[in-house]
Amino acid sequence: MNFSKLSKNIGLEEEEYIELFELFVETGMEDLNKLWFAIDIASTEKVASIAHSLKGASLNLGLNEFQEIAEAIGKTARDGQLEKTAQLAKTLQEKLDNVAGVVGC
Amino acid sequence: MKKILVVDNHSMILKFMSDLLEKEGHQVLTASDGLSALEILKTNIPDVIFADLIMPNIDGKKLCRIVRRIPKLKDVFIVILSAIAAEEEPRLDDYGADVCIAKGPFNKMAEHVLMALELSDAEPTQRLKGRIIGRKELFKREITKELLASKKHFEATLNNISEGILELTSELKIVYVNPAALSIIGIPEENLLSSDFTKLFNEKHQKTIIDSLKNPGNKQRIISPEAAVELNNKQITLNVIPIKENEHNPILVILKDVTQRKQMEAQLQHAQRMEAIGTLAAGVAHEINNPISGVMGYAEILKDRYQKQGRNDDIPNKIIKEAERIAEIVKSLLSFAWGWQEESSPAYLKDIISNTLKMIKGRIAKDGIKLSVDVPDNLPDIKAHSHEIQQVFLNILSNAHYGLNQRFPKSNQNKSLEIESETIKLEDQNYVRTTFYDNGAGIPKNILNKICDPFFSTKPPGYGTGLGLSISHGIIYNHGGKLLFESVEGEYTKVMVDLPAIG
């Protein structure tokens, strides 16, 4: 993660950005737990709603890659393709785990 | 420096907003949902509120509406933070917000937040309402649009369903009420939201409510019509449905107003009881009539003997007089028990009332009772035995007269009796309703359902047989009508006589 570039893009000090990013990872992990539960019970409405929240937070921090995955999660769920949704959720999980390691969450 | 409240369920947004606003020298308060925001607003009056639109436990729209209804907060500048501004243009005027900021990248959001703060400096009357800032940075998202559409469908269902629906937090605070629930409870939404659900009920029912809400098995609980609880003078059944979610465990409560059903059941029970008492009364009357004839016959023999013996003794006459009294009571009992036997004919209610009043007007005036009569000329005819209806009215008026003298032994400006007639429609049938309203001593709640029982009387011995209202009930019932009572002890009594109209 290039925090220097990301924080510059979003007009924040790097330190401030990292603090917000930590919160993004923390709430993102919680959202992911809820997402897995919603996928398990095949609640497409719930999946779409959680994906919407993840996408919003990614947009706030200018994290385009996360934003795109979250958007795809919502779309596949609404289309009833929950297998694809689960694959995308797994990708998002891996990416979050990776960045969690970077910021020490 | 401004005092600013930020309400959002995302901790990242709260942190971003706090940092940004504190850096600008403002005092920042934060809340993670509408319910916590209302708690903060109990003791704080902020200059500006930034509120997210979609939140658990009272969303942004509802929070704005409540804030606008609280007089001390009516001039607070409200800014909506919306992530759905691109899909659904927020109708800010509808919920009283001043400006809306579309959520987006933080650098853009920071600019818009500061712009909104500048707008808040204007006088409340000069403020530009309904402005959406930063919408062009957002792109329409079809999924969100679909989500919003489905939310609208649910909202339309909840708004139009006849059952009252509430959502409570696990601490039993109200966070959602649909219009039907508002009408059952009779308290404005702004006062209801964030309040304790159990406090809506009187102490007698609170334990039942708490037991059904706080059940460890997390099972659905029902308070059935048989055990209905009282809420806002209505009989209510409850269906309590705990919802299991990851973090919040809200409780859904479905309220049903069963007052009318309970009243109908009570009326039916009462009618059945009256019928049973009537059968019993007829039997008793028959059994008493025979020995009374004997007593009277023997008293006559005794009277003859005394006359022949030249004894001037009044005892046989006293026996005959008392026996006649018994016979009179028995006759009254039979008229309660027999029901309708003769043919009725069309009658004009105004004449019946006027004839009844002729008999009692003098006594009413003598005791200083103000009488007002409002009986329109255009009332439809009723099919009735006029003298029987007159007997009913006379009974009601005598009771009102007695009750008024009880409460006001001397003259008093509030000592009044009102008679009113009108045409009403009940289950597709026209009735003429005559209401007798007196503000006399009233009837205690615990005996209200007994006053039509034969021989039930609250008057001292010698003032009544206790048959007046039971006979009246029988007469009205046999006319196909209804005799209804409403009373508050120490305040008033209202007697309504509904008689079927012809045509």
Interface residues (C-beta under 8 A of the other chain):
Chain A: N9 I10 G11 L12 E16 E19 L20 L23 F24 E26 T27 N33 K34 F37 E45 A48 S49 A51 H52 S53 K55 G56 A57 L59 N60 L61 G62 E71 G74 K75 R78
Chain B: H10 S11 M12 I13 K15 F16 D19 A83 K103 G104 P105 F106 N107 M109 A110 R141 E142 I143 T144 E146 L147 S150 N246
